[in-house]
Amino acid sequence: MHPKAGIHKVLICGLGSIGRRHLRILHEHWKDVEVGILRSGCGPYYQEIELADQVFTTLSDSLSWKPDAAIICTPASNHLSTALILARQGIPLLIEKPVGDGTESRHDWQELSALSVSVPMEVGYVLRHDPCRVAVKNYIEEKRIGRLVEADFYCGSWLPDWRTGVDYRDCVSANRALGGGALLELSHEIDLAQSLLGNLELRASVLNQSGLLEIDVEDQAHLLAYSDDQCLVSIRINFCTQPPRRHIHIRGSNGEINWNLIAGKVEVTEMGKRKIECFQSPISSDERYRLQMEHFFSCAVGKKEPLCSLSNGLKTLGIVRRALEVNSRKRN
């Protein structure tokens, strides 16, 4: 597979689990692209670093290398500051989700948003690149189940199983200062809800620590919202469930759509439970990231528009912020 015209050097900022995945996928599928890694140098040694062509410990040194595109996968609390420096240099950006942690300056977000008009920016909500999401979106737009009535987005996982060989208590997900907690770490479901149903108006949120994990952030979140079409939306996310479960259930006036994200299967049923459509695409996680990277390269050279724009990412972050504020008021 050949790189898109104009993309010869890619900088990866951060070498956590997601940074290593991006590095590996670039090495496997875009062998002609040079890859540079920006990391503090204080973290552990990872074997994947041998796949990189350059390793930098300062952002200024990495800019001197003149990358054609950059992937930001540092902790969420560092995303905005890094993105601003790179975007000011006109470097196209793939910013891993969540786009921030919700504590950033509004002025800085406004500057990055203004830069995104001329500098391509994609937010890494990788499930937008799943063929099943495309199928579900088409079913909704074709009104296969009539008027939407209610939707349930559920993701339950077990945090200690997320990263092999890493103590979950030390990871970003368990650290509030780095953008941890179920609400931010599992915000894929919020983005999916908005990409499928449109803008959401948050009506209620409940955040909870189950006590099953040794962490100081919420491991459960339940949000209730309405879509623009007055579809009632429930988003339930946690990282204290074994075995993992992940599904989307959308009910309409004439039928239902069920997407089992783990099995990669979408079923459409009409009233009375007669199956009228089935779509199967058990896509691998790596394949989603490859599709995302290919799309990002097309955006970087001006051939496509971002599938998840900075504006989309900020809408999801806005819901996260409001959910945190609502829950904080309840405690006080």
N, C-alpha and C positions, 0 to 999 in steps of 0.2 A: 504494500500500500504506500503510495507516494504522498508526501506532505503537500498541503495546499500551497499554491504559488505565494511567495512572500513570507512564509513561516519557516525559518531556518533555525532559529534559536528560541527555546522556551525556558523561562525561569519558573521554578517551583519554589514558592516561599513557604517553608515549613516541611518537616520530614516526619510528621506523625503518621498514623496508620493510613490516612487518606492521601497524604503526600506521597507515601511509598507506593500506594496503588496507582496514582497518576504516573509516577516515574516508571513503574513496571509496564503499564499499558503503552506509554510513549515508546519505551524501548522495544516492545513486542511488535507494535503496529506502525511506527513511524521511525524506522531505523536511520533515516537520512536527516532527522531533526536532532540538532545538538540540544542537550538538556543541562541546564545549570541548576544547582540547588543552593538556596539561601537558608542557612540555619545558624543558630547562635554558637554552635560548637560545644555547648555545655551538655547537650543531651547524649543518650547512649549511642553506641555504634550500631548501625543496622547494615546488614549485608547488601541491601538494595543500593546503598550509596555508591557501590562499585559500578553501577549502571550509569551513573552521571558522568558527563563530560567535564563539568566544572563544579567546584564547591566554593561558595562564598560565605563569609561570616559577617559581612556588612552590606547594607543595601546600596551604599555608594559604589562599592566594588562591583556589585552585580549590575548596576546601571552602566558602568563603564564597559561592560561586556556587550551592551546594546542588544538586549533581547527583543524579538519581534512580538512576543506575547508572554503573559505571565499568569500563573495559577496561584491564587492566594489561599492557602490552607493552614494558616497559623490558627491559634485559638481565636474565637470570634471577637474577643475584646480587642484584638490587634488588627482586625480586618480593615477598618476604615482608615486608620493612619497610614497603613501600607498602601492601600488602594489609591489614596490621594497622591502620594509621592509618585507612584507609577503612572497614574492617569495624567498627571501634569506633564509627563514626558511623552504622552500620546501612545502609551503601550496598551494594547487590547488586554482585557482582564476577564478571567474566569474566577469568580469569587465564590469560594465554597459556602455552603449554607451552614448556619444562618448568616445573613449578610452582616450582622453585628450582634451585640448583646443587649441593645436597648438603652444603654447609658450614654451614648455618644451625643456630641453637640449637634443641635439641629442645623446650625450654620455650616458645619462640615459636611453634613449630608446634602445640604443644598448645593455646596460647591461640587461634590462628586456627581450629583444629579445633573448639574449644568455641564460638567465635563462629559457625561455619558451621551450627550447629544452628538458629539463628534468622535468620541473614543468608544469603540465597541465594548460592551460589558455584559457578561452572562453570569447569572447566579446559579450555583450548582445544586439545584433541586433536581437530582438525576432521574427521579421517577417520571418526570415530564417526558423523558425519552423512551419510556416503556411502551411497546406496541399495544398493550392492554389499555393504557390510559387513552391512547388515540381511539381505540375501539369504543370505550365507554363514552368519550366525548362525542363521537359520531352518533351513537345511539341516542344520546340526550338531544343533540341538535336535530336529529330526524324525528324526534318526539315518539320514539318507539314505545315508550311507557306513558305517554300522555303528559299531562301537567305534573311537574315535580311537587311532591307533598312533603317528604322527609328524607333525610340522608344521615347515615351513621358511618363515621370513619374511625376505625379501631386499629391500634398498633400496640401489642403487648410483647415485650421482649425481656431478656434477663441480662442486665448490665455486665455481670462478671464473665459472661461468655462473649462479649463484643470483641475483645482484643486479646488474642492468644499470647500468653507469656507476660501480660501486663496486669499488675494489681489494679483492679477497678477503682479502688479508693484513691489512687494517685492520678487517675486520668482526667482529662478535661471535663468529661461528662459529669464527674462528681464534684467539680470545683466551681462554685458560683462566680468567683472572680475571673475565671477564664471563659465564662459563657456556658456553664454546665446546667444541669437540671433537665427534666423530661420535656418541659415546654419548649426550650430552645433546641435541644438535641434531636427531638422527634418532630420538629416543625414541618417535616415533609407532609404530614397529613393536613396541616393547615394550608400549605401551598396547593396540594392536590384538590382540596375542597374549593379553593378559589379558582383554580384553573378549570375545573369541571362545572362549577355552579355560578361563578361570577363573584362580585364583591360580597363580603360578609359583614354583617353588623353584629358585633358581640353583645349578647344579652346577659350572660352569666359565666362565671368560671370558678372552679374549685381545684385547688392545688393541695397535694397531700404527701406526707412522708409515711410510707407504710410501716417502717421499722424493720423491713426485711433486709435492708442494705445499710452498711455503715457509711452513710453519706450525710452531708448537711444541706442538701438541696432536695426539691420535690422529686419524687420518683413516680408520681401519678398526677395527671392533669385531665380535667373534664371541662370542656367548653361547650356552651350552647349559643347558637347564633342563627340569624336569618339571612338568606340570600336576597338579592334584589327582587327575585320572583316570589318572595315570602315562603320559600322552602325552609322548613325547620331543620337545622344542621346540628348534629352532635359529633364532637371530636373527642375521642377518649384515647389517651396515650400514656404509656408507662414503661419503665424498664425494671419491673419487679414481677414478671410473669414467666412461668415455665410450664410447658414448652411454648415457644413463640407463636403468636397468632397475629394475622394481619389481614383485614378485609375491609371492603367498602360495600355498603348496602344502600341502594337508592330506590325509594318507592315512589311511584307515580300514580296517577288516576287510573291508568289502564294496565299496570304491571310493575315489575321490579327488575333491577339490575344488581347482580352480585359479582363482585371482583374479589377473588381469593389471590392476594398478592404473592403468597408463598408458593402456591401451586401454579401461578401464572395462568389463571383461567377466569373467563368472564361468561356468565350465563344471564340470559334475558328470559324472563317468564311473563306470561300474561296473567290476568286475573283468573283464578282457578288453578294456578300452578302448572299450566302446560308450557313446557319449554319451547320457545320459538327461535332462539338463537344461542349459539355457543361459540366462543372465540378462545383458542388456546395458544399461548405463547409463553412457555416456561423459560423466559430469557434469563441468562445468568447475570449476576451482579456486574461482573467484568464487562460483559457485552453492553450493558447500559452505559457504563463509563466510556467505553469506546465510542458509542454513538454520540454521547455528549461531547467528547473531544472532537470528533469529526465535525459536528455542528458548530462548535466554538471556533474551529479553524475557518470554517466558511464565513462566520460572522466577522472574524478578525480581518478578513480580506474584503469585506463588504459585499459578499455574495448572498448572505442570508441575514434575517433579523434574529435577535436573541429569542429563544423559546421561553426563557424566564429572564426578563429584563431586570435592571436595577429597581425600577418602579415596582415590579411584581414582588421582588424580594423585600422592599421596604413596606409594602402592604402587609406581608406576612409578619414582619418584625413589629409593625404597628399593632396587630392583633395580640402578639405576644406581650407587648408593653401594656396594653389595656388589661389583659388577663392578669398580669402581675399586679397592676394598680388596684383592680377590683378586689383581688384576694387580700392585698395589703390593707385596704379599707375595712374589710371584714374582720381582720385580726385586731385592728385598732378600735 
